[in-house]
């Protein structure tokens, strides 16, 4: 609306001028759609789906490439010395993430590198694989799985791992009946810290890993004292763990 001033010129009224200064509405739909897509992709269940897809793909790669052939065909001749140990430790860690049994890898480490170097290589791969699995589970699976911890036993296990991380994980590593990957992802879902998890993994894996590495190194002489002692160190804890699990099972049924 125009108003005439004393000089005879027409000027716009304050209300009209304010309306003219207001910028026209900009289309916000693309930005809103991008924000919604980002929220969906970063949601807990989307990240959990990504974790499942990664693990399925890793397991498929293991079935395709068959790393257990190292036990029969040996290490590639192009690699040797420290480079071979480093490559094997990295491959060991990735294989444990893909659910390859650690006993098989420990036997291969002992057969390829001997008792001492095989033990060091296997332990390095163990800690590396546990750290990768723990990081993946913590980043991609924790937010989606923690709300599902509703049962009494699940909450008790979560509380034990969260409050007594070092002690609980050390017991899980020493107990032969708990799968390596299961302990990794259970710890990742809990509130256990990185340092207790990795420290307990390294310390608790020494006895079992050493027994398998010695057995792999002495497999060519199955009647040697070293091989027989190593097999005893493998069999006795496994038998003791089975008996303890059986007794606990009956005690829980009795309650």
Secondary structure, DSSP 8 states (H G I E B T S, - for coil): -EEE-TTS-EEE-HHHHHHHHS------HHHHHHHHHHHHHTSHHHHHHHHHHHHHHHHHHHHHH-GGGHHHH-S-TT--HHHHHHHHHHHHHHHHHTT--HHHHHHHHHHHH-HHHHHHHHHHHHHHHHHHHHHHIIIIIHHHHGGG--SHHHHHHHHHHHHSHHHHHHHHHHSTTS-HHHHHHHHHHTT--HHHHHHHHHHHTHHHHHHHHHHHHTTT-TTSHHHHHHHHHHHHHHHHHHHHHHHHHHHHHH-
